[in-house]
């Protein structure tokens, strides 16, 4: 689990990855989706929102993130 400093770094990376596809690994498993700008939602700063391929939104607490993987889709640079 991420401490406060790691959570800040993860949030910064996520903000730089807006609208990009990522895989977030937690103790409970991994979640793949597009990073969504959270300003449009009433989401606390210690959560991120991913939009999954089936158009569902997943809220993930920053403290539960073990790793973050940016997925480069084929043909996208």
N, C-alpha and C positions, 0 to 999 in steps of 0.2 A: 504494500500500500504506500502511496505517495505521502511524504510529509509536506508541510506548508510550502517550502521552497520548491520542491519538485512539482507540486500542484500549480504554482505560479508559472514554472517553466513549461509544463504541459499545456496550460491555458494559452500561453503566448504562442506555442507551436500550433495549437488548434486555430487560433485567430488568424495565423498566417496561412492556414490550410482551408479557409472558408471555401465552401463549394467543391472541395476535393474529397475524393473517396479515401477513407482511412479504415484501418482495423484497430480497434481498441481491445486490449487484453486486460481482463480483470481476474480476480480469484474465482469468479463464477463462470468464466468462459470468455469467448471473444465475440465482438460485435462488429460488423462491417456496415458502413454507411457513409453518407455524404455529410460533412460538417455543416451545420446550419447556423446562420447568424442568430444568436439568441436575443438580440434586441427586440425582435418582433414577438417574443414570448415572455411571459412573466416567469423567468427562470433565475434562481439565485446564482450568484457568481461562482459558487463552488460546484456547479453542474455544467455539463456540456449536453448538446442535443445533436443526435445523429438522425438523418432521414434514411431509412432502410429502403431497399429496392422495391418493396411492396407498399411504399408511401407511408409506412408507419413511422412515428417519431419515438426515439428511445432517449430517455434522460439518464445520464451516467454521472454519479458523483465523482469529482476529481480525485478524492482521496482513495477511491477504489481502483484507479488505473495503475496497472503494473507497467505496461508499455503501449506505445503508440506507433503504428506502422502506416506510413503514407503509401498508398497503392497507386502505382502509375498504370493507367489503363493502356491497353495496346493501341498504338497509333497516336498517343497524346504525349507531347513533350513539354 
